[in-house]
Amino acid sequence: MVEVTDVRAIYGGSLDDTPGPTIITYSFDDQASFDAGNTPFQGPDEFLETFQEVSAAGKALAREAFRQWGEASGLVFLEVPAGMGDVRFGVFDLSLSDRLPDSGAFAAGQTIYIREGLDDWPHLYLHEIGHAVGLKHSFEGDYVLPEELDNWEVTQMSYNAGDTDGTTLGTLDLEAIALIYGTDAEDGAHLADWDWDAATSTLTQVGFDGGQILTGVDANNIIVGGDGSDNIRIEQTIGNAEVEAGAGDDYVILANEGTSSVALGAGNDVLVVGAGERTVVDAGSGDDEVSVLVSLDRQDGDVLTLEGGEGTDSLIIFLGGNDGSAAFIFSLAGGAGSGLSISGFESVTLDGTGNADRLTAGASGATLNGYAGNDRLTGGAGDDVLSGGFGDDLLTTGGGADLVELGTPDGLEFGTDRVADFDALLDRFDLGGRQFSGVTQANGNSLLTVAGVTGTMIVEGLTGLDLAAWNELVIGAVDPREGPDPSYVLSIRDGFSGTVGGNGTVFGTNVGAEDIRIADMPGIVRLDPSFNQGGDVVRLGGNAAEYVAVRDGSSVILEHGETSVRIPVGPEGLGLVFADGMRTLVYDADDQAVRIGDQEIGEFGAPVFAQSEGAGPAIADGGVNGQAAMTSGGVAYLGGDLTVVGTRAGAETLFVEEGAQLTFDATFNEGGDRISLTGEFAEYQALRSGSSLILTAGDGTRLSIPVGVAGLELQFEDGSQTLYFDQSLGLVFIGNYLVEEADVAAVSPLVV
């Protein structure tokens, strides 16, 4: 601990990245809140029964405390009815467990728990509200106050009264809260406009153009984004939400329990929303990704209207939110009384639970994933994908050209599945790269087996085909969780920092902290077990909720469109840095759970909803070398300081990140290979160094490429050029441009 006399003594956050003006709601519970049932008490039922409302005197003291904190800063505090509120108060008997802190109150989740008999203590409210807005104790952490200053006259975050009665903020409180949230004159300055309707507990926030973060409160919300790429979040509220995201590539997450109305507007947007009593989504124009969580308590008549609009839009509906013991009956077809309407999406996926779900496709094509349980999946009139998963499933194809999948993450077990209405002219099987190994016929059905796989597939009402004919109905797709064979193997050293993409495997170290960026291109990047040792960082493009996370044994697979990464999990933790902040991927040995931040990851895919833990570490400096070994015909995206080893047999394709330092081995002079670069041809400088080309750009890119007579394709943003050696002239050319030989230290521009 270091003794200081400034705001660091009571604020543990970064003073270089403070929240600024903020709006917060609060309330006084009239019954034990949800948070109370999730605190680590011994005998929580007995604890909940001791709940009391805060007294009238206590409420007055709390309001006075909020007034003081608000007038000292850019914080705006709004009182809302019981059941809402970012901050909530309740009185309990805190003596029930020796696991509770020995104090007059403590905060957990949204709730401040006050000990019986102490709700008329002014200091208690000033202190606990201080915690609620991010302040720490003055005597804990890396920085603390000197003992002679550790009292209420200096800060209400102290436990020592000193010579004051604890009714007003201390001098350090006033300094800190203004530094973190701005001054009182800056109330609402983070918004173009805002309004509070106390009668309906509705907060309206209007954002600026240019893109910003807009956060809802625990109440009713109306948020209007400006032009630009906004990040809009409304979470942990029973209230209603209305969002107009505006133009730009917006990211919106709504986890409210009330009604929701969302207009995404123009741009390539991402939306994650929970389906409530009434949920209406208009995706607008652009290529949008919409994820909807539907809980089991959805009632007939609840309205769920999802409109994709212009562009190539995708929709995933996740079924969940129950106690794990009940199954879903859900149809994408909608119909009278269902309240469901889906239109305008080019891709629709319906994900079931671990129970015996009954899922039905609509008129357009959809993917139905049953996962575990004895599911019944029914196709519609479109081209559907039916994947039963574990259990004994009934898969009924529909009127289109349907695909019946083996349906488990590793393809090793699929129970006794029955396939009805299979049309051999239109429908096909996907066995994860396998083929049927046996067929028998009985009672008008065909019984199909796959070697090495536990389970039987019974195709009802279709006989007369031999094994070869059945295998003609199997497509050659590979297991999507494993991907095809790697296009490259990347071996890196301690402290490496670089980028990879495509189908490949990365071998790290057990001692160093590696910094790996995953390029947004089709394929799966597999990280070897050394990445479960702790300290490593994996960086991913896009916000966290754009990714679906799946636990697969001791690894987690993160999927984003056609991009996937398989990451081993260990108890030391690995940093996942998304565009909206870092979350820690870790294995919790106590309950044998895998978590990303505060979200447990299961074997069924779900978006990453875990709260951000901050911006994450800065990108590590480069300079540490690694080696990428390509396979024949492989495709890869590479960045960092690397030696690239190719093959003589195949034509490899390399996409090069800006600033990469790549040295290509002699196999790249055999012809047929392609190197794709950012920027236009004229932005590069070239020189010949012996039998190699040195190609550089102002962004720091430097490539050393061997030159051969067969030619290598250099693809620039304004077209392709062939790098080759002219034997008759003894010269090196890029297209029609002569590459002159010079000292390596004196890079010359391309000249004719």
N, C-alpha and C positions, 0 to 999 in steps of 0.2 A: 504493500500500500504506500502511496505517495500523498503527503499532506499538501493540499492546495487551498487557496482562499477564493477561487473563482467558481464558475458554474459547473466545471467538471466534477465537483464534489457531489452534485446532486443529479447530474445528467450523464448517462453512460453512452448516449448515442453520438453520432458524428456531428460535430459543429459545422462541418463543411457541407452537410446535406440535411438541413433541418426541414421540418414539414411546412412551415409557413402558416398563413391563416387557415383555420380549420373550423368546421361546424360539427358540434357533437350534441346528441340528444341524451336526456336522462329521465328517469322515472322512479317512482316508489312502488315496489311490488305490493299487490294485494293478495298474493299467494306465493308459495315457494316456487322459485323460477326453475327453468330447465337446467340452468347451470348448477344449481344446488344438488341435483341428483347425480351429478357427474364429478363431484369433488371426492378426494380420497379419504372418506370418513369410514370409521368402523361402525357399522350399523346405520346406514344412511336413512333408512325409513324413520327411525327414532329421531334422527336429527331433523328431518323435514317437518315432523310433527310439531317441533318447537317454534316454527315460523311465527313471527308477529310483524305487523306493519310498523313502519317507523312512526313515532308519535308526531303529533302536530308540531310540538316544539322542535323535534328533531328535523322535520321537513323544513321548518323555517331556518334552522342553522345550516342545513345543506344548501338551500337556495342562496343564503348569504355567502357561503363559501364559493359557490359557482359564480356569484356576482363579482367577488374579489378576484378570482382567477381570470374571469372574462375581461374585467376592466383593466387588468394589468397586461393584456396581451391581445393578439389577433384571434383568440378563441371566441366562438359564439356558442353559448349553451342554451338549448331549447328544451323546455319541459314537455313531456308527452305522457299520454295515459299509461297506466300500469299494463304490463305485457309487452310494451315497446321499450325503446331506450338503449343507446349504446352503453350507458352506465346505469345500473339499477341498484337499489338499496333494499335490504331486508334485515330483520333482527332475528337472531337465532341463539340457542344455548350452545356456545362454543366450548363448553366443558365436557362434551360427550366423548372426546377422543384425545389421547395424548399425542396424536399425530397433527394436531392443530397448533398454529403458532400461539405463543403466549403473549397476546396483545389484545387491544380492545376491538380490533377489526382486522380483516384481511380481504384482499381482492383475488378473485379467481374467475376467469372468463369475463363476462360482462357484469357480474354481480359483486357488490361490496357487502360482505357479511359483517354485521355489527353485533358485538356481544350484548346480551341482555343487560339492561340497566345503564348502558353507556351511550344511548342514542341522543343524549342531551349534552354531549361534550363537543364544544366547537372545534377544538384541535383535531379531533378524530376526522371530521369531514374535510377540513383543509388538507390533512395528511393523505387520506385515501384518494381524494380527487387528484392530488399531486401524482400519486402512483398511476391513476387512470390516464393521465395525460403524458406519462412517460418518465416521470422523475423517480429517482432511487433514494435509498436512505443515505444520509450524509456520512455515515460511519461504515459503509460497506462498499466493496468494489475496488477498482485499481486506484481511484482517487478519493480521498476523504478530507473532511475538515479537521483542522487542529482541535484538540480537545477543548481549548478555551473558547472556541467559536462554535462548537457543536451544540447549539441551543435554539429555541424557538424564535428568539429575537433575530437570528440570522436566517433560519429556515425552519419551516414546519415539517420538513423531512427528517428532522432530528427526533430522538426520543427524550431529549432533556429540555425541561421547561425553562430553566434559567430564571430570569427575573420577569418574565411575561406570563400572561394568562392564556396564551394560545388562541386568541380570537382574531388575529390579523396575520397576513402573510409577512414573512421575514424579508430582509433586504436582499438576500441572495435569491429567494423565490421570485421576487419582482424582476430581478435582473435576468434570471434564467428563462422565465416563461416568455418574456419579451424577445429574448434572443432566439428562442426556438420557434415561436409562433407569430412573431411580429408584434407591433404595438396595437393598442386599442383602435387607433385611427385606421388600421389596416384591415378591420373586420370585413370579410367577404372580398378582399382585393384579389383573391385567386380566381374570381369569377367575373365574367362580363356583366352578369346580373344575377340576383337571387331574391327569393321571396319566401316568407314563412306564413302559412295559413294556420293559425293556432286552432281554429274551429274544427278543421279536418285533419290536423297534424300532418300537413303536407309541405314538404320543402321542395321548392323549385330552384334548380341550378342551371344556369346558362353558361356554356364554356366559350372561350375565345377561339378564334381561328388559329390554325397552326398546329393543333394537336396538343392534348394535355391529359393528365389523369383527373378523372371526375369520380368521386366516391360518394355513394349514397349514405344515408343515416338510417338508424333503426326507427323508422316511421314510414309514412307514405312519401314516395319520391317521384319527382318529375325531373328528368335530366335531358337537356338539349345540348348536344355537342356542336361545336363549330366545324368549319371546313378544316380538314387535317386528320391525322391518324390519332384518334382518341383511345384512351384506356378507361373504360367505364365499368365500375363494380358496385353492385348493390347486394349486400350479403347480411345474413343474420338478422332478418326482420320478418315479422308477420304481416307487414304492411303491403300496400300495392305499389307497383312500379310502372312508370311510363317513360320510355326512352326513345329519343330521336337522335340517332348517332351522327347524322349529317354526312357530308361527303368526306371521303378519305378511307384508308384501310383501318377500320376500327376493330377494337377487341372489347367485347362486352360480356360480362358475367353477371347473371341475376340468380341469387339464391334466396329470394324472398318467398314467403309462404302465401302471399295474397295473389291478386290478379296481376298479370304482366302484359304490357303492350310494347312491342319493340318494332321500330322502323329503322333498319340499318342504313338505308340510303345508298348512294353510289360508292363504289369501292369494293375491294376484296376484303370482306369482313369476316370476323370469327365471333360466334355467339355461343355461350353456354347458358342454358336457362332451365330452371325447374318448372315442371308443369303444375300449375295450381288450379284453382276453381275456374279461372278463365285466363288462357294464355294465347296471345295473338302475335304472330311474328310475320313481318314483311321484310324479306331479305333485300329487296331492292335490286339495283343493277350491280354487276360485278360477279366475280367468282367467290362465292361465300361458303363458309363451313358452319353449320348449325348443329349443335348437340343439345338434346332435350332429355332431362331426367324425369321419368314418370314413376311415381310411387304407387304402391299397392292400394293405398286409400283413395285413389282417384275414383270418383263417383260417376255413374251414368249421368249424362247431362253436363258434366264439366266440359268446357269448351277448350279445344286445342286446335288452333288454326295456324297452319304453317305454309307460307307462300314463298317459293324460292325466287321468283322474279327472273329478270334477264341475267344471262351469264351461265356459267357451269357451276351449279350449286350442289353441295352434298349435305345430307342429313343423317345423323346417327341418333337413334332413340335408345336410351339406356333404361332398362327396367330395374327397379331396386327400391330402396327405402323401406323395406319391411324387416321383420325380425329374423329373416333367414329361413323360416319354416313354411312359408306360404308360396304358392305358385301364381303365375300371372296368366290371364286370358286376355290377349291383346290382338286386335286386328288392324292392319293398316288400311283396310278397305273402308273404314268409317261406316257410313250408313245412318239411317234414321235413329235418332236418340243417342248416338254415340258421341256427338259433339266433336268428332274428329274430322279434320279436313286437311289434306296434304296435296300440294300441287307445285309444279315448277321446279322440282329437284331432279337433277340428272342422276344422282346416286342416293339411294335410301338404304340404311342398315338398321335392323331391329335386333338388339342384343337382349337375350333373356337372362335368367338367374341360374342359381344352382339347383333349382327345384323343377318339378314337372310342369313346365310351361306349355301353353297352347298359343302358338304364334301363327298369324295368317298374313300373307302378303296382300297388296292391293292390286289395282288394275295395271299399274306400272311395275317394272322390275324392281326387286328388292333383294337384299341379303338378310337371311334369317339365321341367327346364331342361338342355338339352344343352350350350349354349354352343358353343365352337369344336369342330372335328373332325367326322368323318362319323358321326353318332350314329344309334342305333336306339332310339326311344322307343316304348313299348307301353303303351296305356291298360289299365285294369282294368274292373271291373264298375261302378264309380262314375262320377261326373261329373269328368273329368280335363281338365287344361290341358297341352298338348304344345307345347313351344317348343324347336325344334331349334337355333337360333342359326346361326352361320356353319358352312359345310361342306355337304356333300351328305347329307342326313339321310333316314331312313325313319321316318315317324310313323304308327303303327298305332293307330287309335282303338279303344276298348273297347266295353263294353255300355251305358254311360251316355250322357248328353248332353255330349259332349266339345267342347273349344275348341282349334283348331289356330292357333297364333300365328305371325306373321312371325318373331318371336323374336330380333331383334338390338337392341342398345341404341338405335341410330339408325334402324333400319328401312330401311336402304339396300341391304342385300345379304343374301340367304339361300341362295345356292347353288342346286343342283338338288335340291329336296326331293320325296320321294315320300310320298303320303298313302294309306294302305291302310285298307280297311274303313270308309270314311267313310259315315255314314248321313245322307242329306240331310234326313231328318225330324227328327233329333235334334241332329246335330253342327253346329258353326259355325266360321267363320274370324274371326280378329282380325288385321287388316292395319295396325294402328297408325293408324287414322283414314283409311286409303286404301280404294280399291276395285280390283277386277280391271279391267284395261283391254283384255284380249284373251283369247280362248279358242279352241283348236283341238282336234280330236279325232283320235286315231290309235291303232290296235291296241286298241280297247276302253277307252282311257284319255282323260282330259281334261287338256290342257296349258294352264295358266293363267299369265298374266303381269300385272305391275303396272307402270304407267307410271313411268319414272324410277327403277326398282328393278332391280338386277342379280340375276337369278335366275329360275328357273321352278319352278312348283309342279305336279307331276303327280299327279292324283287317279286312282288305279287303279280300274278296273272300274265307273266311273260316267260315262256319256255322256248325250247327249240334252238337256242344259240349255243355253239360250242365255246370253249374257253377263249380261243382266238377271236371269235366274234365279239365276246364280251369285252375283251381288251381293246378292241377297235373303238369301244365307247368310252375309253379312259383317256382323258387329256394328259399331256405330259407336264403339267404344272408341278412346281416344286413346293415343298412345305413353306408357307409364307413366313413362318417364324424362324426358319433356318436360312432361307434364301438359297440361291444357287451357290455353286462352289466359289470360293473367294477369287476375285480378280487380282488381288495383291495380298502380300503379307508385309506389314510394317513393323520393323523392330526399332525401338527407340532407346535412348540413353537417359540417365537421370536428368531431370529438369527439362526435358524436351517440351517445346511448345510448337504446335502445328495443327494443320487441318487435314481431315480425311473425309472421303465420301465414296459411295458406290459399295459394291460387295467386297468386303475385305476383313482381315483380322489384324488386330494391333497387339503386339507383345510389348508390355511395359517393363518396369523394374519393381523390385520389392522394397527399394530404399528411397528412391527419389520421388519428388512431386511433379507429375506430368500434367500438362495443360493441353487437352485435346478438344479441338473444335470440329463439330460434325457438319459437313456441307449438306445443304438441302438439295439432294439429288437422289434418284431412285436407287435402292439397294439397302443392305443391312450391314452395319459396321459392328464387328464383334470384338469386344475388349477381353483380353485374357485375364486369368484369375489374379494377376498381380495388382489389378486395379481395385481389389477389395482390401488392400492394406492400409488405406487411409491417406489423406493428403492430396489426392489427385483431384483435378477439376475437369469436367466435361461440359462444353459450351454448346448450346443448341439454339438455332434460329427460331424466332417466334416466341409467343407467350406460353406459359406453362399449360394453360387449359386447352391449347391447340394439340397437345400430345395425349395419347392414350397409353396408360401404363399397365403392364401385365406382369405378374410374378410367374416365373418359369423356373421352379426349383430354387437354386441359390443365385439366380440372376433376375434382373428386371429388364423387360423389353419396352422401350419407348418408341411409339409409332406416330409418325406425322405424315399423313398421306402415303406416298410410296417410299418415304425415308424411315429407316428403323435403326436403332442401336441397342445391342445387347450388352448389359453392364453387370458384372459380378457384384455381389453385395457382401459387405463385411461389417463387423461391429465398430470399426474406426470411423466409417463415414466417408463419403465422396461428395464433392460439391457439384450440383447440377445448376448451371447458370443459364437461365432463360432470358429472353428480352425484358421480362418484367421482374427480374430478380432471381436470387439463388435460393434453392431448397437443398437440404442435405438428404442423400440416399444412404440409409443405414439399416443394419440388421440389429433388432432388439432381442438379445439372447434371453431376457427374462420371460417374454411371452412368445418367443420364436416368431416374431412378426417382422416383415419388411416394410419400412416406411420411407416416404418422401415427405420430409418435414413432419407435419402432424397428421398426415394421411396414410392409413395402412393400405398397402398394395396387395391385392388378391390375384387369384388365377384367372379372374374374369376382367376384361378390359374396362377401364374407367378413365375419364379425363383427370388430369392432375389439377386438383383444386387446392392443394396445400398453399398456405399463405407464404408470401415472400419473406425471407430472412434477411433481406438487405440486398445491396447491389452485387455482392460477391467480390472476390479478389480481382485486381487488375490483370489483364492478359500478361502472362509471363514473357520476359524478354526471350528472343530467339537466340540462335547461336549454338545450340546443342544439336549435334548431328544425329540422324537416324538413317535407316536404309529401307527402301520400299522395293520388294521383289515382286515383279509382275508375273502373272500366269499368261499362257499363250492366249492372245486375243482379248486380254483383260482391259477393263475400263476403270479408271480411278480419278478422283479429285484429290490433289495434294497441295499442301502448303507447309512452309517451314524450311529448315535446312536439311536436305535429304540427298542421298545418293539413290538413284533409280536404276534398278537392274531389270532389263527386259529379257526377251527370249528371241531366239533366231527363227523359231518356227512360225510364230503368229504375229499379227498386226495389233499392237497395243495402242490405246487411246488414253492420253493424259490431259486432264483439265487442270490448269495451273492457277493457283490463287495469287492475287496481287501480293507482291513483296516476297514471293517464294525464292529460295536459294536452292536450285536443283542441279545436280550433276548427273548426266545420263551416261550409262556405260556403253561399251562398244557395240552391243547388240542393236542399238538404235540406228546404226548405219547400214542395216540390211535391207531397208526399204519397207514400205507399207504402214509404218507407224504414223500416228498423228498426235501433235501437241497443240492444244487449244489454249489461247492466251486472251487475257482481258486487254482492252484498248485496241487502237488502230495501228496499222503497219508503221505509219510515220512516227509514232510515239516511241519506237524502239531504236536502239543503237546496236550496231553489230561490228564484230571484228573477227578475223580468222586467227586462231592460235594453233599453229601446226595443223593437225587433222581434225580440229574441233572448231565449232562456232561459239563465240561468247556473245550472248544476247542479253541486253540490259534495258531497263526502263526507269523513268523518273520515280516510280512508286517503290523502288527498291528491288524489283524483280531482277534476278540474275540466273541465267541458264547456261550451262556448258553442255553442248550437244555434239556428238561425233557426226562427221559428214561422210557420206558414202555416195557411190555412183547411182544407186537405185533410187535415192530420193526419199525425203521425209516431209510430210505435210505440216506446215505451220499455219494454224487457223487463227486469223485475227478477226476483230469485230467487223472490219470492212472487207473481208474476203480471205481466201486461202492463197498461200504461196508455197512453192516446193523448194526445200533446201537440198542442194545436191552438189556433187563434185564433178566438174567437166574434165574428163581424162585427157581429151585432146588439147585443151588449153592449160590444164593444170591449175584451174581456178575454182573457187567456191562461189556459188550463186544462191540467192534467194529470189526465185522467180527470174526476172530479168536484171536484178540488181547484183552487182559485183560486190563481194565482201572482201575488203582489203585486209592484208595481214599487217598487224601492228603490235606494239608492246601491249601486254594485257592491261597495264595501268592506264593506258591512253585509249579509251574506247572511242572509236570513230563513228560518225553517223553513217547510215546506209548511203552508198553512192553508186551511180551508174558506172 
